[in-house]
Amino acid sequence: MRILITGVHGLLGQKLALIIGAETSYPLLLTDLASRTFFINKRFDYQQLDITRRADVKSLLLAWRPDIIINTAAFTDVDGCETDRVNTWKINVDGLKNLIIAARRIENCRIVQLSSDYVFDGRNAPYDEVSRPNPVSYYGKSKLAAENALLSSSVPGIIVRTQVLYGTGYETRHNFVTWVLAKLEQKAPFRVVTDQTGNPTFADDLAYGILKLIERGCSGVYHVSGPETIDRYSFARRIAEIFRLRPDLIAATTSADIGQSATRPPDSTFITLKFEAACNYRLSDVERGLLRLRHQFLHGADHTDLLSDPRFR
């Protein structure tokens, strides 16, 4: 299989490149907005690509002719999406449509689209793949629109909904775990909400799960997340305990008190039985995922031989 990954410099994009690169011999084309990449291993090819530029997308895809496109490129700042709706739609919806239009011209090309628990309102958890979406933020609305664009197209695809993604990568923006760790390192009190609940998902596990879905020829919607349900405050305290920092620095608060621009679903717990049955694979629970992350911080990330930056060696 020839696999093209968009948004490869993001956390999940990096993990997909590293895991697919290490576990398979599939030809890989990595793409992102930057003109150059820190992936210089001969195992990878890299091309600059802005998925919002239709002509560029068409030109690259028809030249390289991938069998699989994994679209991780997205505007994921939930509060930023609420205020910058034009760019949110342009990237999260129109960008995918550009990939679909080009993929229609490539025989047997499939698209893997990353989606989110934010397509749900959080009032009727737990959610399986046939639960009715009802997004309460503009980010969630854009991800649902992207799902519908792929599912209603003639291009076969996989919708992978995930949530509370965490891990470590090269120059990636903060995720919940790295944000909590940064706060704890400052040794000053900070607040975390108790009224947002979900399934923390270790990025390495998600990348491996996506590879399994691809190799097993799956299609349709799949919920892929960690198996453990926990609120953000309790999760933050577990982070502190496993990293041997100070949980007493973490105070409980509510979403209303911190005044986030976008509304979050209060409980978006996933049912992941469909994915687990299809792939015979279960992602890490909170403790195992955090222990693996701690090991990566102490000893370096897995598959570091595929990266150019000396900080990964």
N, C-alpha and C positions, 0 to 999 in steps of 0.2 A: 504493500500500500504506500502511496505517496501522500504524505500528510503535511498540510500547510497550517501553521498556527498564527493567528493574529494576536496582537497585544502581548508579545512574548516577553517583554520587559517587566510586566506585572508579576505579582506573586504566583498566581496560578500558571501563567504562561511559562515562567521560568521552570516551575516544577514539571510541567508537561514535557518541556524540551529535555530536561535532565532525565526523567524517568523513561520516556519513550526512547531517548537516545541510548540509555544504558541497557534497557530491557529488550530492545528489538533491533532489527537491522533495516527498518523502514526508512526510505529517503525522507528527509525533513527539510522544509523550507520555513524559516522563522521570519516573521515580519513585525514591524512596529513603526512608530512615527519617527524615531531617531534615524539619522543618516548612517550611523555606525552602531555596532553592537559589541558588547563585552563577551559574547560567544564567538570565539575565534577557532575553536577546535574544528578540525577538518570533517568531523562528523556532521556539521551543520552548514547549511547555506543560509544566507541572510539577505533580505531585500527590504528597503524602506517602503512602507505602505500606509497610506491614510485611507481607511475604509470608507470615508465620506466622499472620496473622489472617485466617482463611478468609472470614468475612463481609465484611471490607473488600476483600479480593481480588475476591470475587464481585461486589460492588457496583460497584467501579471498572471491572472488565473488561466487565461487561454494559452499563454506561453508555457506555463509550468504544468498545467493540467493535473491538479491534485485529485486523488480519490476521496480524500477526507479533508474538510476544512473545519478546524476547531476555532470558533470565534470567542476569544476571551477579551477582545477589545471592548471597552465600555466606559461610560461616565458613571462612576459608582459613588461619588460624594452625594449621599442622600439629601443632605441639607442644601448643597450646591445645586442639585437638580431642581429643587423647589424654586429657586430664584433664577436659574439660567435654563429655562425650559426649551429655548430654541436649540441650544447645543445638546441638551439631553436627548431630544428627539432625533436630531441630526446624527448623533453617534450611535445611540442605542437602538434606533428603529431604522432610519434611512441607511445607516452603514450596513446593517444586516441585509436589507433589501438589495443593496448593490452586490453583495456576495451571492444572493439568491439568483439575481439576473444573470450573473456570469456563470454560476454553477449549472444553470439550465442548459448551457451550451457544451457541457462536459459530460460525456456518457458515464452513468453510474456514480457521479459525484454526490457525496453525502455531506451534510453540514451538522456539526455539533454546536448547539447554541447554549451558552451559559445563562441561566435565569436565577430567580431569587425567591425566598420565602416572602418577600415584600409584595408579591402578587396577591397575598391574602390579607384580610383585615385583622386577623389575630383574635377573633371573638369565638371561633368554633373549632379550636384545636382538639385533637391532632388532625393533621391534614394528610390525605393520600393524593394520588395523582388525579383522581376524578372529583376531588373537592372543588367547589365553585370558587374561582378567584374573585376578589373584591378589593383591589388595592386602595390604600388610603393615603398614598404619597405619589408625587409625580414620577419619582424613580420607579415605583412599583407599576404605575400605569405604562411607562415606557417599556419595561421588561415584559409585561403582558402583551402589549402590542407587538413586540418582536416575536414572542412565542406564536401569536396568531398568524403573523406574516409567514413564518416558516411552515407551520402546520397546514396553512391553506395553499401553499405553493405546490408545485409539481416536483420539488426537490426532496428526496427522502432525508429525514433528519432525526436527531435526538435532541430533546430539550432536557437539560440537566439543571434542575433546581437545587440550589444549595443555600447555606446560611452560616453566619458567624465564622467566616473563613479566617484562619490564622496560620502563621508560619513565619519563616525567615527567608529573605532573599536579598539580592544585591540592589541597593538603593530603591527599595519598594516603599510606598507610603505606609504609614502606620496602620496596622489592623488592631483589633481590640486587645489582643494579648501583648503586642509590642508597646501599645499605648500604656497599658497598665504597668508593664515593666519599667518604662521610662519614668512614669510617675513615682513608682516605688523607689527608683534609684535617686530621685530628688529628695527623698526622706522627709517629705512634707505631706500633711493630710490632704486627701482628695475624696470626691464623692462619686459613687456609682449607683445607677438606678436598680431598684428591686422589681420594677413592674415591666420589664422586658425579658421574655423567656424564650429560649430556643435550643438548638442543637449545635454546639461548637464543632467545627469541622477542620481537621488538620489538613493543610493544603497538599501535603505529599500523598495522603490517602485519597483525596479527591482526584488528583491527577491519575493515580493508579486505577481508580474506579472508572474514570473516563476511558482509559485504555482498554479495560475489560469490556465495557459497553461496545466500543468500536470493534474489537476483535470477535465478539460474539454476534455481530450483525444486528444489534438491537435497533429499534426505532420507536418513536413516540416520546412520551414524557416520563421522566424518572426523578424521584426524590433521592438525592445522594447527600447524606450528612452524617455526622457522628450520631451514635445511638442514644446518647445521654441528654436528657432535658434538664436545663439549669437556668436560673435567672442570672443577669449580668453581675449583680453584686456578689452572689455566691461564687460565681465563676472567677471573679477578680480575687476573692479570698483564696480560692484553690490555687490560682496562679502564684500568689504570694507564698503560700505554704510550700508548693513544690519547688519553687526557685529559692527557697530559704531566705525570704525577705519578710517584711513586717506587715501582716494582715491587719494589725491594729491601726494602720494609717488610712484604711479604707472605711469611709462612712457611707451609710445607706441614704439614698434620696429617691425622688420620683421623677418621671419624665416631665411632669408639669413644673417641678421646681427648677430644673435646669434649662427649660425653655428652648428646646430644639425646634428648628424651623419646620421640619417635616414630621408628620405624625408617623410613629412606628407601630407595627402590630404588637399588642401586649403579649401574645403567646402564639408563636408560629411553629410549634412542635410538628415535626415530620413523622409520618409513617414510611419506613424505607423497605418494607418487605418485598415490594416488586423488584427493586434493584438487587437486594440480597439474594432473592431466588434466581434471578436471571444470571447473576455473575458469581454466585457462591462466594461472596466477599462481604465482610462487615468492617466498617471503619472503626478507628480507635475511639474508646471512650475518653472522657476528660483527662483522667489520670495518665493513661497510657500516652495520649497525644502530647500532653505537656511534658512528660518525662522524655519522650523522643525529641521534642523541641529543645529541652534543656541540654540533652546530649549533643544536639547540633551546635548550640551556642558554645559548648565547652570544647567540642572536638572537631567542629567543621561540618558543613552540610554534606549529605550523601552525594556521590557521583561528582565530586569536585574536579576531577580530572577533565571534565567537559567544559569547564569555565576558564576564562583567561585571567581574571582578576586575582592577584596573589592573596587577597584577603579570603579567598575561598579554598586555599590550599593548606 
